[in-house]
Amino acid sequence: MQWLEYNDLLSKIKEFEFIVIDEKIVEFYPEISNCLLNKIVFTLDNPEQSKKIGTYNEIITTFLDNNITRDSKVLSIGGGATSD
């Protein structure tokens, strides 16, 4: 896991096609929305409450439907529960 400063994060997002993000991050930092355009994004509205197999299945299905491969990289943006 790598921790990034905010400005580094904005440029790092460009390297990823698949992103899981905490909705609160987008609310607090609306400029991130521009970086997420043309990305495959799964937004978690409550990451801690989302720790269940159904949510995992939704994420996997979303990414599979959008041609994720074993070589794809997924970026998680948020607190610990977002990347869990």
HELIX and SHEET records of a PDB file:
HELIX    1   1 TYR A    6  LYS A   12  1                                   7    
HELIX    2   2 ILE A   13  GLU A   15  5                                   3    
HELIX    3   3 GLU A   23  PHE A   28  1                                   6    
HELIX    4   4 ILE A   32  CYS A   35  1                                   4    
HELIX    5   5 ILE A   53  ASP A   65  1                                  13    
HELIX    6   6 GLY A   80  SER A   83  1                                   4    
SHEET    1   A 3 ILE A  40  LEU A  44  0                                        
SHEET    2   A 3 PHE A  18  ASP A  22  1                                        
SHEET    3   A 3 VAL A  74  ILE A  77  1                                        
END                                                                             
